[in-house]
Amino acid sequence: QVQLVESGGGLVQPGGSLRLSCVASGFMLRNYPMSWYHQPPGQERTLVATISAFGATSYDDSVMGRFTISRDNAQNTLYLQMNSLKFEDTGVYFCNARMAARPLFSWGQGTQVTVSS
């Protein structure tokens, strides 16, 4: 049974940092492109960062230069280092594998990030 468990969110001031984690079970994370998604309050979920099975990374323009996606294949865990956080980064963050440019598995519960002064 596939399970995705996100953690690491919290309340942070603008300019601060957080590191999100996504522990995967039921599949080998290293075999798939993996992505982080952001769902702002009252809005749809959008893709923010992807890491390929080969380690190539891509980012939405809104987070380029501030966020870094990485993976630890031995721990079957995906990470998102978030620096220079902005108010508009507030929302719930989810991870998922990607197949044919779409999320592959059922969503986890996500982790809440709130950027506030």
Phi and psi restraints in degrees (range 20) as a CNS / XPLOR table:
assign (resid 1 and name C) (resid 2 and name N)
       (resid 2 and name CA) (resid 2 and name C) 1.0 -75.8 20.0 2
assign (resid 2 and name N) (resid 2 and name CA)
       (resid 2 and name C) (resid 3 and name N) 1.0 134.6 20.0 2
assign (resid 2 and name C) (resid 3 and name N)
       (resid 3 and name CA) (resid 3 and name C) 1.0 -140.4 20.0 2
assign (resid 3 and name N) (resid 3 and name CA)
       (resid 3 and name C) (resid 4 and name N) 1.0 137.9 20.0 2
assign (resid 3 and name C) (resid 4 and name N)
       (resid 4 and name CA) (resid 4 and name C) 1.0 -123.0 20.0 2
assign (resid 4 and name N) (resid 4 and name CA)
       (resid 4 and name C) (resid 5 and name N) 1.0 122.4 20.0 2
assign (resid 4 and name C) (resid 5 and name N)
       (resid 5 and name CA) (resid 5 and name C) 1.0 -124.0 20.0 2
assign (resid 5 and name N) (resid 5 and name CA)
       (resid 5 and name C) (resid 6 and name N) 1.0 110.0 20.0 2
assign (resid 5 and name C) (resid 6 and name N)
       (resid 6 and name CA) (resid 6 and name C) 1.0 -92.5 20.0 2
assign (resid 6 and name N) (resid 6 and name CA)
       (resid 6 and name C) (resid 7 and name N) 1.0 148.2 20.0 2
assign (resid 6 and name C) (resid 7 and name N)
       (resid 7 and name CA) (resid 7 and name C) 1.0 -156.9 20.0 2
assign (resid 7 and name N) (resid 7 and name CA)
       (resid 7 and name C) (resid 8 and name N) 1.0 172.0 20.0 2
assign (resid 7 and name C) (resid 8 and name N)
       (resid 8 and name CA) (resid 8 and name C) 1.0 104.8 20.0 2
assign (resid 8 and name N) (resid 8 and name CA)
       (resid 8 and name C) (resid 9 and name N) 1.0 -5.8 20.0 2
assign (resid 8 and name C) (resid 9 and name N)
       (resid 9 and name CA) (resid 9 and name C) 1.0 -71.4 20.0 2
assign (resid 9 and name N) (resid 9 and name CA)
       (resid 9 and name C) (resid 10 and name N) 1.0 175.6 20.0 2
assign (resid 9 and name C) (resid 10 and name N)
       (resid 10 and name CA) (resid 10 and name C) 1.0 167.4 20.0 2
assign (resid 10 and name N) (resid 10 and name CA)
       (resid 10 and name C) (resid 11 and name N) 1.0 -168.7 20.0 2
assign (resid 10 and name C) (resid 11 and name N)
       (resid 11 and name CA) (resid 11 and name C) 1.0 -98.6 20.0 2
assign (resid 11 and name N) (resid 11 and name CA)
       (resid 11 and name C) (resid 12 and name N) 1.0 127.7 20.0 2
assign (resid 11 and name C) (resid 12 and name N)
       (resid 12 and name CA) (resid 12 and name C) 1.0 -142.3 20.0 2
assign (resid 12 and name N) (resid 12 and name CA)
       (resid 12 and name C) (resid 13 and name N) 1.0 149.7 20.0 2
assign (resid 12 and name C) (resid 13 and name N)
       (resid 13 and name CA) (resid 13 and name C) 1.0 -79.9 20.0 2
assign (resid 13 and name N) (resid 13 and name CA)
       (resid 13 and name C) (resid 14 and name N) 1.0 156.3 20.0 2
assign (resid 13 and name C) (resid 14 and name N)
       (resid 14 and name CA) (resid 14 and name C) 1.0 -54.0 20.0 2
assign (resid 14 and name N) (resid 14 and name CA)
       (resid 14 and name C) (resid 15 and name N) 1.0 137.6 20.0 2
assign (resid 14 and name C) (resid 15 and name N)
       (resid 15 and name CA) (resid 15 and name C) 1.0 90.8 20.0 2
assign (resid 15 and name N) (resid 15 and name CA)
       (resid 15 and name C) (resid 16 and name N) 1.0 -10.1 20.0 2
assign (resid 15 and name C) (resid 16 and name N)
       (resid 16 and name CA) (resid 16 and name C) 1.0 -80.7 20.0 2
assign (resid 16 and name N) (resid 16 and name CA)
       (resid 16 and name C) (resid 17 and name N) 1.0 -176.7 20.0 2
assign (resid 16 and name C) (resid 17 and name N)
       (resid 17 and name CA) (resid 17 and name C) 1.0 -132.6 20.0 2
assign (resid 17 and name N) (resid 17 and name CA)
       (resid 17 and name C) (resid 18 and name N) 1.0 152.9 20.0 2
assign (resid 17 and name C) (resid 18 and name N)
       (resid 18 and name CA) (resid 18 and name C) 1.0 -144.6 20.0 2
assign (resid 18 and name N) (resid 18 and name CA)
       (resid 18 and name C) (resid 19 and name N) 1.0 155.5 20.0 2
assign (resid 18 and name C) (resid 19 and name N)
       (resid 19 and name CA) (resid 19 and name C) 1.0 -124.7 20.0 2
assign (resid 19 and name N) (resid 19 and name CA)
       (resid 19 and name C) (resid 20 and name N) 1.0 115.4 20.0 2
assign (resid 19 and name C) (resid 20 and name N)
       (resid 20 and name CA) (resid 20 and name C) 1.0 -91.6 20.0 2
assign (resid 20 and name N) (resid 20 and name CA)
       (resid 20 and name C) (resid 21 and name N) 1.0 148.3 20.0 2
assign (resid 20 and name C) (resid 21 and name N)
       (resid 21 and name CA) (resid 21 and name C) 1.0 -126.0 20.0 2
assign (resid 21 and name N) (resid 21 and name CA)
       (resid 21 and name C) (resid 22 and name N) 1.0 150.7 20.0 2
assign (resid 21 and name C) (resid 22 and name N)
       (resid 22 and name CA) (resid 22 and name C) 1.0 -137.6 20.0 2
assign (resid 22 and name N) (resid 22 and name CA)
       (resid 22 and name C) (resid 23 and name N) 1.0 108.9 20.0 2
assign (resid 22 and name C) (resid 23 and name N)
       (resid 23 and name CA) (resid 23 and name C) 1.0 -92.8 20.0 2
assign (resid 23 and name N) (resid 23 and name CA)
       (resid 23 and name C) (resid 24 and name N) 1.0 123.0 20.0 2
assign (resid 23 and name C) (resid 24 and name N)
       (resid 24 and name CA) (resid 24 and name C) 1.0 -102.5 20.0 2
assign (resid 24 and name N) (resid 24 and name CA)
       (resid 24 and name C) (resid 25 and name N) 1.0 142.7 20.0 2
assign (resid 24 and name C) (resid 25 and name N)
       (resid 25 and name CA) (resid 25 and name C) 1.0 -139.5 20.0 2
assign (resid 25 and name N) (resid 25 and name CA)
       (resid 25 and name C) (resid 26 and name N) 1.0 154.3 20.0 2
assign (resid 25 and name C) (resid 26 and name N)
       (resid 26 and name CA) (resid 26 and name C) 1.0 88.8 20.0 2
assign (resid 26 and name N) (resid 26 and name CA)
       (resid 26 and name C) (resid 27 and name N) 1.0 -6.0 20.0 2
assign (resid 26 and name C) (resid 27 and name N)
       (resid 27 and name CA) (resid 27 and name C) 1.0 -158.4 20.0 2
assign (resid 27 and name N) (resid 27 and name CA)
       (resid 27 and name C) (resid 28 and name N) 1.0 162.3 20.0 2
assign (resid 27 and name C) (resid 28 and name N)
       (resid 28 and name CA) (resid 28 and name C) 1.0 -92.8 20.0 2
assign (resid 28 and name N) (resid 28 and name CA)
       (resid 28 and name C) (resid 29 and name N) 1.0 112.3 20.0 2
assign (resid 28 and name C) (resid 29 and name N)
       (resid 29 and name CA) (resid 29 and name C) 1.0 -56.7 20.0 2
assign (resid 29 and name N) (resid 29 and name CA)
       (resid 29 and name C) (resid 30 and name N) 1.0 -33.0 20.0 2
assign (resid 29 and name C) (resid 30 and name N)
       (resid 30 and name CA) (resid 30 and name C) 1.0 -68.3 20.0 2
assign (resid 30 and name N) (resid 30 and name CA)
       (resid 30 and name C) (resid 31 and name N) 1.0 -14.7 20.0 2
assign (resid 30 and name C) (resid 31 and name N)
       (resid 31 and name CA) (resid 31 and name C) 1.0 -87.7 20.0 2
assign (resid 31 and name N) (resid 31 and name CA)
       (resid 31 and name C) (resid 32 and name N) 1.0 -3.9 20.0 2
assign (resid 31 and name C) (resid 32 and name N)
       (resid 32 and name CA) (resid 32 and name C) 1.0 -129.8 20.0 2
assign (resid 32 and name N) (resid 32 and name CA)
       (resid 32 and name C) (resid 33 and name N) 1.0 150.4 20.0 2
assign (resid 32 and name C) (resid 33 and name N)
       (resid 33 and name CA) (resid 33 and name C) 1.0 -64.0 20.0 2
assign (resid 33 and name N) (resid 33 and name CA)
       (resid 33 and name C) (resid 34 and name N) 1.0 139.6 20.0 2
assign (resid 33 and name C) (resid 34 and name N)
       (resid 34 and name CA) (resid 34 and name C) 1.0 -125.0 20.0 2
assign (resid 34 and name N) (resid 34 and name CA)
       (resid 34 and name C) (resid 35 and name N) 1.0 145.5 20.0 2
assign (resid 34 and name C) (resid 35 and name N)
       (resid 35 and name CA) (resid 35 and name C) 1.0 -135.9 20.0 2
assign (resid 35 and name N) (resid 35 and name CA)
       (resid 35 and name C) (resid 36 and name N) 1.0 155.6 20.0 2
assign (resid 35 and name C) (resid 36 and name N)
       (resid 36 and name CA) (resid 36 and name C) 1.0 -108.5 20.0 2
assign (resid 36 and name N) (resid 36 and name CA)
       (resid 36 and name C) (resid 37 and name N) 1.0 141.4 20.0 2
assign (resid 36 and name C) (resid 37 and name N)
       (resid 37 and name CA) (resid 37 and name C) 1.0 -124.2 20.0 2
assign (resid 37 and name N) (resid 37 and name CA)
       (resid 37 and name C) (resid 38 and name N) 1.0 151.8 20.0 2
assign (resid 37 and name C) (resid 38 and name N)
       (resid 38 and name CA) (resid 38 and name C) 1.0 -123.9 20.0 2
assign (resid 38 and name N) (resid 38 and name CA)
       (resid 38 and name C) (resid 39 and name N) 1.0 129.2 20.0 2
assign (resid 38 and name C) (resid 39 and name N)
       (resid 39 and name CA) (resid 39 and name C) 1.0 -120.8 20.0 2
assign (resid 39 and name N) (resid 39 and name CA)
       (resid 39 and name C) (resid 40 and name N) 1.0 99.6 20.0 2
assign (resid 39 and name C) (resid 40 and name N)
       (resid 40 and name CA) (resid 40 and name C) 1.0 -66.1 20.0 2
assign (resid 40 and name N) (resid 40 and name CA)
       (resid 40 and name C) (resid 41 and name N) 1.0 161.1 20.0 2
assign (resid 40 and name C) (resid 41 and name N)
       (resid 41 and name CA) (resid 41 and name C) 1.0 -56.2 20.0 2
assign (resid 41 and name N) (resid 41 and name CA)
       (resid 41 and name C) (resid 42 and name N) 1.0 126.1 20.0 2
assign (resid 41 and name C) (resid 42 and name N)
       (resid 42 and name CA) (resid 42 and name C) 1.0 73.5 20.0 2
assign (resid 42 and name N) (resid 42 and name CA)
       (resid 42 and name C) (resid 43 and name N) 1.0 9.5 20.0 2
assign (resid 42 and name C) (resid 43 and name N)
       (resid 43 and name CA) (resid 43 and name C) 1.0 -123.3 20.0 2
assign (resid 43 and name N) (resid 43 and name CA)
       (resid 43 and name C) (resid 44 and name N) 1.0 172.1 20.0 2
assign (resid 43 and name C) (resid 44 and name N)
       (resid 44 and name CA) (resid 44 and name C) 1.0 -79.5 20.0 2
assign (resid 44 and name N) (resid 44 and name CA)
       (resid 44 and name C) (resid 45 and name N) 1.0 159.5 20.0 2
assign (resid 44 and name C) (resid 45 and name N)
       (resid 45 and name CA) (resid 45 and name C) 1.0 -74.1 20.0 2
assign (resid 45 and name N) (resid 45 and name CA)
       (resid 45 and name C) (resid 46 and name N) 1.0 135.8 20.0 2
assign (resid 45 and name C) (resid 46 and name N)
       (resid 46 and name CA) (resid 46 and name C) 1.0 -130.9 20.0 2
assign (resid 46 and name N) (resid 46 and name CA)
       (resid 46 and name C) (resid 47 and name N) 1.0 153.6 20.0 2
assign (resid 46 and name C) (resid 47 and name N)
       (resid 47 and name CA) (resid 47 and name C) 1.0 -78.1 20.0 2
assign (resid 47 and name N) (resid 47 and name CA)
       (resid 47 and name C) (resid 48 and name N) 1.0 132.8 20.0 2
assign (resid 47 and name C) (resid 48 and name N)
       (resid 48 and name CA) (resid 48 and name C) 1.0 -117.4 20.0 2
assign (resid 48 and name N) (resid 48 and name CA)
       (resid 48 and name C) (resid 49 and name N) 1.0 -30.8 20.0 2
assign (resid 48 and name C) (resid 49 and name N)
       (resid 49 and name CA) (resid 49 and name C) 1.0 -157.2 20.0 2
assign (resid 49 and name N) (resid 49 and name CA)
       (resid 49 and name C) (resid 50 and name N) 1.0 146.0 20.0 2
assign (resid 49 and name C) (resid 50 and name N)
       (resid 50 and name CA) (resid 50 and name C) 1.0 -138.2 20.0 2
assign (resid 50 and name N) (resid 50 and name CA)
       (resid 50 and name C) (resid 51 and name N) 1.0 143.0 20.0 2
assign (resid 50 and name C) (resid 51 and name N)
       (resid 51 and name CA) (resid 51 and name C) 1.0 -125.7 20.0 2
assign (resid 51 and name N) (resid 51 and name CA)
       (resid 51 and name C) (resid 52 and name N) 1.0 128.2 20.0 2
assign (resid 51 and name C) (resid 52 and name N)
       (resid 52 and name CA) (resid 52 and name C) 1.0 -76.4 20.0 2
assign (resid 52 and name N) (resid 52 and name CA)
       (resid 52 and name C) (resid 53 and name N) 1.0 170.4 20.0 2
assign (resid 52 and name C) (resid 53 and name N)
       (resid 53 and name CA) (resid 53 and name C) 1.0 -62.6 20.0 2
assign (resid 53 and name N) (resid 53 and name CA)
       (resid 53 and name C) (resid 54 and name N) 1.0 -21.8 20.0 2
assign (resid 53 and name C) (resid 54 and name N)
       (resid 54 and name CA) (resid 54 and name C) 1.0 -95.1 20.0 2
assign (resid 54 and name N) (resid 54 and name CA)
       (resid 54 and name C) (resid 55 and name N) 1.0 -1.9 20.0 2
assign (resid 54 and name C) (resid 55 and name N)
       (resid 55 and name CA) (resid 55 and name C) 1.0 98.4 20.0 2
assign (resid 55 and name N) (resid 55 and name CA)
       (resid 55 and name C) (resid 56 and name N) 1.0 -0.6 20.0 2
assign (resid 55 and name C) (resid 56 and name N)
       (resid 56 and name CA) (resid 56 and name C) 1.0 -71.7 20.0 2
assign (resid 56 and name N) (resid 56 and name CA)
       (resid 56 and name C) (resid 57 and name N) 1.0 139.7 20.0 2
assign (resid 56 and name C) (resid 57 and name N)
       (resid 57 and name CA) (resid 57 and name C) 1.0 -117.4 20.0 2
assign (resid 57 and name N) (resid 57 and name CA)
       (resid 57 and name C) (resid 58 and name N) 1.0 152.7 20.0 2
assign (resid 57 and name C) (resid 58 and name N)
       (resid 58 and name CA) (resid 58 and name C) 1.0 -145.6 20.0 2
assign (resid 58 and name N) (resid 58 and name CA)
       (resid 58 and name C) (resid 59 and name N) 1.0 152.2 20.0 2
assign (resid 58 and name C) (resid 59 and name N)
       (resid 59 and name CA) (resid 59 and name C) 1.0 -139.3 20.0 2
assign (resid 59 and name N) (resid 59 and name CA)
       (resid 59 and name C) (resid 60 and name N) 1.0 149.6 20.0 2
assign (resid 59 and name C) (resid 60 and name N)
       (resid 60 and name CA) (resid 60 and name C) 1.0 -67.4 20.0 2
assign (resid 60 and name N) (resid 60 and name CA)
       (resid 60 and name C) (resid 61 and name N) 1.0 149.8 20.0 2
assign (resid 60 and name C) (resid 61 and name N)
       (resid 61 and name CA) (resid 61 and name C) 1.0 -57.2 20.0 2
assign (resid 61 and name N) (resid 61 and name CA)
       (resid 61 and name C) (resid 62 and name N) 1.0 -31.5 20.0 2
assign (resid 61 and name C) (resid 62 and name N)
       (resid 62 and name CA) (resid 62 and name C) 1.0 -67.1 20.0 2
assign (resid 62 and name N) (resid 62 and name CA)
       (resid 62 and name C) (resid 63 and name N) 1.0 -20.0 20.0 2
assign (resid 62 and name C) (resid 63 and name N)
       (resid 63 and name CA) (resid 63 and name C) 1.0 -119.8 20.0 2
assign (resid 63 and name N) (resid 63 and name CA)
       (resid 63 and name C) (resid 64 and name N) 1.0 -3.4 20.0 2
assign (resid 63 and name C) (resid 64 and name N)
       (resid 64 and name CA) (resid 64 and name C) 1.0 -55.9 20.0 2
assign (resid 64 and name N) (resid 64 and name CA)
       (resid 64 and name C) (resid 65 and name N) 1.0 130.0 20.0 2
assign (resid 64 and name C) (resid 65 and name N)
       (resid 65 and name CA) (resid 65 and name C) 1.0 86.0 20.0 2
assign (resid 65 and name N) (resid 65 and name CA)
       (resid 65 and name C) (resid 66 and name N) 1.0 -10.8 20.0 2
assign (resid 65 and name C) (resid 66 and name N)
       (resid 66 and name CA) (resid 66 and name C) 1.0 -114.2 20.0 2
assign (resid 66 and name N) (resid 66 and name CA)
       (resid 66 and name C) (resid 67 and name N) 1.0 -35.1 20.0 2
assign (resid 66 and name C) (resid 67 and name N)
       (resid 67 and name CA) (resid 67 and name C) 1.0 -108.3 20.0 2
assign (resid 67 and name N) (resid 67 and name CA)
       (resid 67 and name C) (resid 68 and name N) 1.0 148.3 20.0 2
assign (resid 67 and name C) (resid 68 and name N)
       (resid 68 and name CA) (resid 68 and name C) 1.0 -133.7 20.0 2
assign (resid 68 and name N) (resid 68 and name CA)
       (resid 68 and name C) (resid 69 and name N) 1.0 123.3 20.0 2
assign (resid 68 and name C) (resid 69 and name N)
       (resid 69 and name CA) (resid 69 and name C) 1.0 -95.6 20.0 2
assign (resid 69 and name N) (resid 69 and name CA)
       (resid 69 and name C) (resid 70 and name N) 1.0 140.4 20.0 2
assign (resid 69 and name C) (resid 70 and name N)
       (resid 70 and name CA) (resid 70 and name C) 1.0 -151.4 20.0 2
assign (resid 70 and name N) (resid 70 and name CA)
       (resid 70 and name C) (resid 71 and name N) 1.0 169.7 20.0 2
assign (resid 70 and name C) (resid 71 and name N)
       (resid 71 and name CA) (resid 71 and name C) 1.0 -142.0 20.0 2
assign (resid 71 and name N) (resid 71 and name CA)
       (resid 71 and name C) (resid 72 and name N) 1.0 148.5 20.0 2
assign (resid 71 and name C) (resid 72 and name N)
       (resid 72 and name CA) (resid 72 and name C) 1.0 -118.1 20.0 2
assign (resid 72 and name N) (resid 72 and name CA)
       (resid 72 and name C) (resid 73 and name N) 1.0 99.5 20.0 2
assign (resid 72 and name C) (resid 73 and name N)
       (resid 73 and name CA) (resid 73 and name C) 1.0 -64.8 20.0 2
assign (resid 73 and name N) (resid 73 and name CA)
       (resid 73 and name C) (resid 74 and name N) 1.0 -34.3 20.0 2
assign (resid 73 and name C) (resid 74 and name N)
       (resid 74 and name CA) (resid 74 and name C) 1.0 -64.4 20.0 2
assign (resid 74 and name N) (resid 74 and name CA)
       (resid 74 and name C) (resid 75 and name N) 1.0 -34.8 20.0 2
assign (resid 74 and name C) (resid 75 and name N)
       (resid 75 and name CA) (resid 75 and name C) 1.0 -94.1 20.0 2
assign (resid 75 and name N) (resid 75 and name CA)
       (resid 75 and name C) (resid 76 and name N) 1.0 -1.5 20.0 2
assign (resid 75 and name C) (resid 76 and name N)
       (resid 76 and name CA) (resid 76 and name C) 1.0 52.9 20.0 2
assign (resid 76 and name N) (resid 76 and name CA)
       (resid 76 and name C) (resid 77 and name N) 1.0 43.8 20.0 2
assign (resid 76 and name C) (resid 77 and name N)
       (resid 77 and name CA) (resid 77 and name C) 1.0 -129.7 20.0 2
assign (resid 77 and name N) (resid 77 and name CA)
       (resid 77 and name C) (resid 78 and name N) 1.0 139.6 20.0 2
assign (resid 77 and name C) (resid 78 and name N)
       (resid 78 and name CA) (resid 78 and name C) 1.0 -108.1 20.0 2
assign (resid 78 and name N) (resid 78 and name CA)
       (resid 78 and name C) (resid 79 and name N) 1.0 144.0 20.0 2
assign (resid 78 and name C) (resid 79 and name N)
       (resid 79 and name CA) (resid 79 and name C) 1.0 -126.2 20.0 2
assign (resid 79 and name N) (resid 79 and name CA)
       (resid 79 and name C) (resid 80 and name N) 1.0 156.9 20.0 2
assign (resid 79 and name C) (resid 80 and name N)
       (resid 80 and name CA) (resid 80 and name C) 1.0 -138.3 20.0 2
assign (resid 80 and name N) (resid 80 and name CA)
       (resid 80 and name C) (resid 81 and name N) 1.0 108.1 20.0 2
assign (resid 80 and name C) (resid 81 and name N)
       (resid 81 and name CA) (resid 81 and name C) 1.0 -85.3 20.0 2
assign (resid 81 and name N) (resid 81 and name CA)
       (resid 81 and name C) (resid 82 and name N) 1.0 122.5 20.0 2
assign (resid 81 and name C) (resid 82 and name N)
       (resid 82 and name CA) (resid 82 and name C) 1.0 -116.3 20.0 2
assign (resid 82 and name N) (resid 82 and name CA)
       (resid 82 and name C) (resid 83 and name N) 1.0 114.1 20.0 2
assign (resid 82 and name C) (resid 83 and name N)
       (resid 83 and name CA) (resid 83 and name C) 1.0 -116.4 20.0 2
assign (resid 83 and name N) (resid 83 and name CA)
       (resid 83 and name C) (resid 84 and name N) 1.0 164.1 20.0 2
assign (resid 83 and name C) (resid 84 and name N)
       (resid 84 and name CA) (resid 84 and name C) 1.0 49.0 20.0 2
assign (resid 84 and name N) (resid 84 and name CA)
       (resid 84 and name C) (resid 85 and name N) 1.0 49.4 20.0 2
assign (resid 84 and name C) (resid 85 and name N)
       (resid 85 and name CA) (resid 85 and name C) 1.0 -64.5 20.0 2
assign (resid 85 and name N) (resid 85 and name CA)
       (resid 85 and name C) (resid 86 and name N) 1.0 145.0 20.0 2
assign (resid 85 and name C) (resid 86 and name N)
       (resid 86 and name CA) (resid 86 and name C) 1.0 -119.5 20.0 2
assign (resid 86 and name N) (resid 86 and name CA)
       (resid 86 and name C) (resid 87 and name N) 1.0 162.1 20.0 2
assign (resid 86 and name C) (resid 87 and name N)
       (resid 87 and name CA) (resid 87 and name C) 1.0 -53.0 20.0 2
assign (resid 87 and name N) (resid 87 and name CA)
       (resid 87 and name C) (resid 88 and name N) 1.0 -40.6 20.0 2
assign (resid 87 and name C) (resid 88 and name N)
       (resid 88 and name CA) (resid 88 and name C) 1.0 -73.2 20.0 2
assign (resid 88 and name N) (resid 88 and name CA)
       (resid 88 and name C) (resid 89 and name N) 1.0 -5.1 20.0 2
assign (resid 88 and name C) (resid 89 and name N)
       (resid 89 and name CA) (resid 89 and name C) 1.0 -81.0 20.0 2
assign (resid 89 and name N) (resid 89 and name CA)
       (resid 89 and name C) (resid 90 and name N) 1.0 -7.1 20.0 2
assign (resid 89 and name C) (resid 90 and name N)
       (resid 90 and name CA) (resid 90 and name C) 1.0 -59.2 20.0 2
assign (resid 90 and name N) (resid 90 and name CA)
       (resid 90 and name C) (resid 91 and name N) 1.0 140.1 20.0 2
assign (resid 90 and name C) (resid 91 and name N)
       (resid 91 and name CA) (resid 91 and name C) 1.0 148.7 20.0 2
assign (resid 91 and name N) (resid 91 and name CA)
       (resid 91 and name C) (resid 92 and name N) 1.0 -174.1 20.0 2
assign (resid 91 and name C) (resid 92 and name N)
       (resid 92 and name CA) (resid 92 and name C) 1.0 -98.1 20.0 2
assign (resid 92 and name N) (resid 92 and name CA)
       (resid 92 and name C) (resid 93 and name N) 1.0 135.4 20.0 2
assign (resid 92 and name C) (resid 93 and name N)
       (resid 93 and name CA) (resid 93 and name C) 1.0 -110.2 20.0 2
assign (resid 93 and name N) (resid 93 and name CA)
       (resid 93 and name C) (resid 94 and name N) 1.0 134.0 20.0 2
assign (resid 93 and name C) (resid 94 and name N)
       (resid 94 and name CA) (resid 94 and name C) 1.0 -125.8 20.0 2
assign (resid 94 and name N) (resid 94 and name CA)
       (resid 94 and name C) (resid 95 and name N) 1.0 153.6 20.0 2
assign (resid 94 and name C) (resid 95 and name N)
       (resid 95 and name CA) (resid 95 and name C) 1.0 -116.6 20.0 2
assign (resid 95 and name N) (resid 95 and name CA)
       (resid 95 and name C) (resid 96 and name N) 1.0 158.6 20.0 2
assign (resid 95 and name C) (resid 96 and name N)
       (resid 96 and name CA) (resid 96 and name C) 1.0 -167.6 20.0 2
assign (resid 96 and name N) (resid 96 and name CA)
       (resid 96 and name C) (resid 97 and name N) 1.0 157.7 20.0 2
assign (resid 96 and name C) (resid 97 and name N)
       (resid 97 and name CA) (resid 97 and name C) 1.0 -77.7 20.0 2
assign (resid 97 and name N) (resid 97 and name CA)
       (resid 97 and name C) (resid 98 and name N) 1.0 158.0 20.0 2
assign (resid 97 and name C) (resid 98 and name N)
       (resid 98 and name CA) (resid 98 and name C) 1.0 -122.5 20.0 2
assign (resid 98 and name N) (resid 98 and name CA)
       (resid 98 and name C) (resid 99 and name N) 1.0 139.7 20.0 2
assign (resid 98 and name C) (resid 99 and name N)
       (resid 99 and name CA) (resid 99 and name C) 1.0 -143.0 20.0 2
assign (resid 99 and name N) (resid 99 and name CA)
       (resid 99 and name C) (resid 100 and name N) 1.0 127.7 20.0 2
assign (resid 99 and name C) (resid 100 and name N)
       (resid 100 and name CA) (resid 100 and name C) 1.0 52.8 20.0 2
assign (resid 100 and name N) (resid 100 and name CA)
       (resid 100 and name C) (resid 101 and name N) 1.0 43.0 20.0 2
assign (resid 100 and name C) (resid 101 and name N)
       (resid 101 and name CA) (resid 101 and name C) 1.0 63.6 20.0 2
assign (resid 101 and name N) (resid 101 and name CA)
       (resid 101 and name C) (resid 102 and name N) 1.0 22.8 20.0 2
assign (resid 101 and name C) (resid 102 and name N)
       (resid 102 and name CA) (resid 102 and name C) 1.0 -135.1 20.0 2
assign (resid 102 and name N) (resid 102 and name CA)
       (resid 102 and name C) (resid 103 and name N) 1.0 153.7 20.0 2
assign (resid 102 and name C) (resid 103 and name N)
       (resid 103 and name CA) (resid 103 and name C) 1.0 -62.4 20.0 2
assign (resid 103 and name N) (resid 103 and name CA)
       (resid 103 and name C) (resid 104 and name N) 1.0 141.1 20.0 2
assign (resid 103 and name C) (resid 104 and name N)
       (resid 104 and name CA) (resid 104 and name C) 1.0 -95.9 20.0 2
assign (resid 104 and name N) (resid 104 and name CA)
       (resid 104 and name C) (resid 105 and name N) 1.0 -40.6 20.0 2
assign (resid 104 and name C) (resid 105 and name N)
       (resid 105 and name CA) (resid 105 and name C) 1.0 -110.1 20.0 2
assign (resid 105 and name N) (resid 105 and name CA)
       (resid 105 and name C) (resid 106 and name N) 1.0 170.0 20.0 2
assign (resid 105 and name C) (resid 106 and name N)
       (resid 106 and name CA) (resid 106 and name C) 1.0 -63.7 20.0 2
assign (resid 106 and name N) (resid 106 and name CA)
       (resid 106 and name C) (resid 107 and name N) 1.0 147.5 20.0 2
assign (resid 106 and name C) (resid 107 and name N)
       (resid 107 and name CA) (resid 107 and name C) 1.0 -73.8 20.0 2
assign (resid 107 and name N) (resid 107 and name CA)
       (resid 107 and name C) (resid 108 and name N) 1.0 147.1 20.0 2
assign (resid 107 and name C) (resid 108 and name N)
       (resid 108 and name CA) (resid 108 and name C) 1.0 -80.9 20.0 2
assign (resid 108 and name N) (resid 108 and name CA)
       (resid 108 and name C) (resid 109 and name N) 1.0 -165.7 20.0 2
assign (resid 108 and name C) (resid 109 and name N)
       (resid 109 and name CA) (resid 109 and name C) 1.0 -83.5 20.0 2
assign (resid 109 and name N) (resid 109 and name CA)
       (resid 109 and name C) (resid 110 and name N) 1.0 -14.9 20.0 2
assign (resid 109 and name C) (resid 110 and name N)
       (resid 110 and name CA) (resid 110 and name C) 1.0 77.2 20.0 2
assign (resid 110 and name N) (resid 110 and name CA)
       (resid 110 and name C) (resid 111 and name N) 1.0 172.7 20.0 2
assign (resid 110 and name C) (resid 111 and name N)
       (resid 111 and name CA) (resid 111 and name C) 1.0 -134.1 20.0 2
assign (resid 111 and name N) (resid 111 and name CA)
       (resid 111 and name C) (resid 112 and name N) 1.0 133.0 20.0 2
assign (resid 111 and name C) (resid 112 and name N)
       (resid 112 and name CA) (resid 112 and name C) 1.0 -83.4 20.0 2
assign (resid 112 and name N) (resid 112 and name CA)
       (resid 112 and name C) (resid 113 and name N) 1.0 129.1 20.0 2
assign (resid 112 and name C) (resid 113 and name N)
       (resid 113 and name CA) (resid 113 and name C) 1.0 -116.4 20.0 2
assign (resid 113 and name N) (resid 113 and name CA)
       (resid 113 and name C) (resid 114 and name N) 1.0 125.1 20.0 2
assign (resid 113 and name C) (resid 114 and name N)
       (resid 114 and name CA) (resid 114 and name C) 1.0 -123.8 20.0 2
assign (resid 114 and name N) (resid 114 and name CA)
       (resid 114 and name C) (resid 115 and name N) 1.0 119.1 20.0 2
assign (resid 114 and name C) (resid 115 and name N)
       (resid 115 and name CA) (resid 115 and name C) 1.0 -105.0 20.0 2
assign (resid 115 and name N) (resid 115 and name CA)
       (resid 115 and name C) (resid 116 and name N) 1.0 113.2 20.0 2
assign (resid 115 and name C) (resid 116 and name N)
       (resid 116 and name CA) (resid 116 and name C) 1.0 -152.0 20.0 2
assign (resid 116 and name N) (resid 116 and name CA)
       (resid 116 and name C) (resid 117 and name N) 1.0 146.7 20.0 2
